[in-house]
């Protein structure tokens, strides 16, 4: 038995170094992997430094100077493009390591560039591609790693990468639809609040001074609507810091409540029951569940493992709990239909299609069909929601401004009427 020195990364991405006894380098790598470590460098005792230098030199000649470590996140759009490019290169017959080096050279995103360089180094030292991906959990989630692992085991890595790219493209498209549905009302609400604050803090006080001199009997003789608007203006001017503090505390309290397990569940449950927005968010959750599970099972990931990954990427705790019940039922050898029906979340059409898929042995294909159907449903719902919200928000904004303007002009109309009399 000989001694080998190593540098490895654990499951949390932390680098560690040490030595191990083994009959050879391959045996040392297998022992390290068996203990939950991902070796990046393995060399006989006393030769690790030299091996590191040689590896760096070979890496530099293959892909140029390695970039400095960059901090930050990789956007899903960038990862989607990178996955599609890697799939295309491997599908064209290019070896994985060379494909990684090519993409590292041309990648403009510094965080992703550093990650790809690290992946190439890891693959070059003998790690599998899925093991290398697992060393970067902030960039590649469990779904990504497990699909690649299934592709490696089945010898269809390029096919799985294409499926991954397609999954990411459709997930990004669905996300964009939901965001587009939310942006318009948020913008209108912000504008409405800005206009109201401007009118109450700047315009109304100027009119108040005029009214107090013009209206006989002062503020007490003004119309009720005018007195209410002036009272709101005075309160906002005198207590703006209190209102700001209460708003800040409300936002922080909301975030703190949402960070707890029960709080997150309550909020996720309320979100699915929101008028207008709730049905759209529910359809998007159903589409995500179906596409994620269908893509994983189609790629060769075992159903129980696929359900666990789908639960972790559900994005809603209520949906995640329903998926967990489906996992427990499948684990006991039962059908997915009963727990899906009992959750009261999934529509009847989804349950029926899943039942048909189980009976015919075409569950993955049926899940992907469900995802396509609900992608279209979300698209149609977002279009209808936007068309409905536009006139509603315009009317609400017009009413708010009209009330304030009416309150300001009522005393003027009263005074003019008295003069005419």
Beta strands, then each sheet from edge to edge (+ up, - down):
strand 1: 2-9
strand 2: 15-22
strand 3: 38-44
sheet 1: 2+ 1- 3+
end
